């Protein structure tokens, strides 16, 4: 029944992740004041702060002002609980599971902030990167500090390459004829990609980048076809990197080795 404990931990921490997603971009403390309604400012009672259950009982509205509560709150809690349980089932009761849970936590918070504000706070990504390097030396870790460091370099290198490609190959011709283009990749993506790399390693990072690019292209084309996005619309790349990071975490080595066997034989 250990997975139930892990599920409860994920749900509770998911509630805390929601606090971080809301407060960190606004420069507010994640500890004080206590949780309150963003509309009326009333403190949320402890029995109204139970993950998932309270949202359902309140029918998605504040008890005091009756204004709607964003669906993001239960979704983040559910996502956190589900990923925590999956990590436990994938890696077992092991140091590697602890490392995976730390990684998942940073992915959820940073992706949520990127979706809402289109920023990836540098201090948060840097903290995750440092923790990734420190936990790379934990017992039973399947690669090590140097491969983790290489994975981080690959992640950061990809962002630099993408920026240079956009700036000097795609943007410069337009600039010569007086047409201005926005940056293709924000610098907040650099420490975020490096953080992912130290957690998933070189093979996992290769799979992460391939997955992120493919998903990003599919989502972008779908948005254009459905008329949801227009040329020049700013789309945060962080969530795509996060999805790729999860694939790299759980199946990165296997997918990479399978690809080599299929291509090289």
C-alpha positions as a printed Julia matrix, in Angstrom:
265×3 Matrix{Float64}:
   0.0    0.0     0.0
   3.04   2.29   -0.17
   1.79   3.78   -3.44
  -1.2    5.24   -1.56
   1.19   7.14    0.71
   3.07   8.35   -2.35
  -0.22   9.42   -3.96
  -1.25  11.43   -0.89
   2.21  13.03   -0.8
   1.87  14.02   -4.46
  -1.61  15.48   -3.95
  -0.52  17.52   -0.92
   2.62  18.78   -2.63
   0.55  19.53   -5.73
  -1.45  21.97   -3.62
   1.84  23.6    -2.59
   2.98  23.69   -6.23
  -0.12  25.73   -7.03
   0.98  28.26   -4.43
   4.4   28.48   -6.05
   2.96  28.87   -9.55
   0.79  31.76   -8.37
   3.18  33.58   -6.02
   6.71  33.15   -7.37
   6.18  35.25  -10.55
   4.61  37.96   -8.38
   7.57  38.06   -6.01
   5.46  36.91   -3.05
   6.47  34.56   -0.24
   5.4   30.95   -0.76
   4.95  30.51    3.01
   3.21  33.67    4.21
   0.44  34.67    4.26
  -1.59  31.47    4.38
  -3.59  30.35    1.35
  -6.3   32.84    0.46
  -8.83  33.47   -2.28
  -7.28  35.57   -5.09
 -10.63  37.36   -5.55
 -11.83  38.33   -2.06
  -8.6   37.76   -0.1
 -10.31  35.66    2.6
  -8.12  32.96    4.16
  -8.96  29.46    3.0
 -10.09  27.2     5.83
  -8.11  24.01    6.38
 -11.11  21.84    5.43
 -11.45  23.79    2.17
  -7.82  23.09    1.3
  -8.0   19.32    0.9
  -6.59  18.42   -2.53
  -9.24  17.52   -5.16
 -11.95  16.8    -2.58
 -12.45  20.4    -1.44
 -12.69  21.6    -5.04
 -15.42  19.05   -5.75
 -17.36  19.79   -2.55
 -17.23  23.53   -3.21
 -18.17  22.94   -6.85
 -15.18  24.95   -7.96
 -16.14  28.16   -6.14
 -14.89  30.16   -3.16
 -16.93  29.56   -0.03
 -16.99  33.29    0.8
 -17.3   35.25   -2.46
 -18.58  32.34   -4.61
 -16.35  33.31   -7.5
 -14.95  30.44   -9.59
 -11.7   28.76   -8.64
  -9.42  27.99  -11.56
  -9.57  24.4   -12.78
  -5.78  24.49  -12.81
  -5.66  23.88   -9.06
  -7.17  20.36   -9.02
  -5.46  19.51  -12.32
  -2.01  20.31  -10.89
  -2.82  18.31   -7.75
  -4.01  15.35   -9.82
  -1.02  15.56  -12.15
   1.4   15.68   -9.2
  -0.21  12.7    -7.48
  -0.3   10.66  -10.68
   3.32  11.36  -11.62
   4.52  10.66   -8.09
   2.82   7.26   -8.12
   4.13   6.48  -11.6
   7.68   7.34  -10.53
   7.35   5.05   -7.52
   5.97   2.19   -9.64
   8.72   2.75  -12.23
  11.72   2.95   -9.9
  10.53   1.33   -6.67
  11.46   2.35   -3.15
  14.88   3.69   -4.05
  17.08   6.79   -3.97
  16.37   7.13   -7.68
  12.68   7.63   -6.85
  13.53  10.54   -4.54
  15.56  12.11   -7.34
  12.69  11.61   -9.78
  10.2   13.23   -7.4
  12.44  16.29   -7.0
  12.72  16.54  -10.78
   8.96  16.19  -11.32
   8.29  18.88   -8.72
  10.45  21.44  -10.51
   8.97  20.51  -13.9
   5.42  21.1   -12.68
   6.11  24.44  -10.99
   8.22  25.86  -13.81
   5.84  24.67  -16.54
   2.87  26.19  -14.72
   4.64  29.54  -14.44
   5.67  29.43  -18.1
   2.11  28.73  -19.21
   0.69  31.59  -17.13
   3.42  34.21  -17.57
   5.68  32.96  -20.38
   8.71  33.15  -18.09
  10.98  30.57  -16.5
  12.44  32.07  -13.29
  16.22  31.7   -13.37
  16.68  31.16   -9.59
  14.17  28.29   -9.61
  15.78  26.54  -12.58
  19.24  27.08  -11.08
  18.11  25.54   -7.78
  16.79  22.5    -9.64
  20.02  22.23  -11.61
  22.13  22.27   -8.44
  19.92  19.65   -6.78
  20.18  17.52   -9.91
  23.97  17.58   -9.75
  24.03  16.88   -6.01
  21.63  13.92   -6.27
  23.61  12.53   -9.22
  25.99  11.0    -6.69
  23.26   9.21   -4.71
  23.62   5.43   -4.21
  22.24   3.22   -7.02
  22.1    6.12   -9.47
  22.49   4.54  -12.89
  24.91   7.04  -14.43
  26.91   9.57  -12.43
  28.01  13.14  -11.89
  29.97  13.52  -15.16
  27.19  12.13  -17.42
  24.69  14.32  -15.54
  26.91  17.32  -16.21
  27.17  16.35  -19.89
  23.39  16.12  -20.07
  23.15  19.65  -18.68
  25.64  20.93  -21.25
  23.64  19.31  -24.05
  20.46  20.97  -22.82
  22.06  24.41  -22.56
  23.82  23.92  -25.9
  20.53  23.2   -27.64
  19.04  26.49  -26.44
  22.11  28.45  -27.54
  22.05  26.72  -30.94
  18.32  27.41  -31.4
  18.8   31.07  -30.46
  21.74  31.47  -32.84
  19.87  29.74  -35.66
  16.89  32.06  -35.2
  18.92  35.24  -34.75
  21.54  34.82  -37.5
  19.84  32.59  -40.07
  16.12  33.32  -39.86
  15.86  36.86  -38.45
  18.76  38.67  -40.11
  17.37  38.41  -43.68
  14.12  40.01  -42.48
  16.01  42.72  -40.58
  17.76  43.77  -43.78
  14.41  44.62  -45.36
  13.1   46.37  -42.22
  10.93  43.55  -40.84
  11.37  42.93  -37.12
  10.99  39.45  -35.63
  10.62  38.41  -31.99
  13.2   36.2   -30.3
  12.64  32.55  -31.12
  13.87  31.24  -27.74
  13.87  32.95  -24.37
  17.0   32.84  -22.23
  14.96  31.41  -19.38
  14.88  28.19  -21.4
  18.66  27.79  -21.06
  18.92  26.99  -17.32
  15.65  25.06  -17.55
  16.99  22.82  -20.33
  20.28  22.43  -18.45
  18.35  21.4   -15.33
  16.48  18.74  -17.29
  19.77  17.49  -18.73
  21.41  16.89  -15.35
  18.43  14.82  -14.25
  18.01  12.65  -17.38
  21.61  12.42  -18.63
  22.95  12.53  -22.22
  20.72   9.81  -23.69
  17.65  11.06  -21.9
  18.37  14.64  -23.0
  18.58  13.6   -26.64
  15.17  11.94  -26.3
  13.86  14.97  -24.38
  14.81  17.42  -27.12
  13.44  15.22  -29.9
  10.16  14.75  -28.03
   9.84  18.46  -27.19
  10.44  19.56  -30.79
   7.98  17.01  -32.23
   5.25  17.87  -29.71
   5.88  21.59  -30.2
   5.55  21.3   -33.98
   2.36  19.23  -33.69
   0.76  21.65  -31.23
   1.85  24.67  -33.29
   0.47  23.28  -36.56
  -2.74  22.18  -34.87
  -3.22  25.65  -33.42
  -2.71  27.23  -36.84
  -5.12  24.84  -38.54
  -7.79  25.45  -35.9
  -7.24  29.2   -35.99
  -6.2   29.34  -32.34
  -2.8   30.89  -33.04
  -1.5   33.37  -35.57
   1.93  33.93  -37.11
   4.15  35.54  -34.49
   2.1   34.26  -31.55
   4.38  33.66  -28.58
   4.12  30.03  -27.43
   5.99  28.96  -24.26
   8.43  26.14  -25.0
   8.96  25.2   -21.35
   5.95  22.83  -21.11
   7.15  20.97  -24.22
  10.59  20.59  -22.68
   8.95  19.37  -19.48
   6.94  16.72  -21.36
  10.1   15.67  -23.14
  11.88  15.57  -19.78
   9.31  13.14  -18.4
   9.77  10.88  -21.43
  13.53  11.15  -21.0
  13.26  10.36  -17.29
  11.11   7.25  -17.61
  12.14   5.82  -21.0
  15.07   7.91  -22.27
  17.8    5.26  -22.23
  15.49   2.6   -23.67
  14.27   4.82  -26.54
  17.81   5.98  -27.34
  19.2    2.44  -27.42
  16.23   1.22  -29.46
  16.8    3.99  -32.0
  20.47   3.04  -32.34
  19.58  -0.62  -32.84
  17.03   0.24  -35.52
  19.33   2.68  -37.34
  22.74   1.04  -36.91
  21.61  -2.54  -36.43
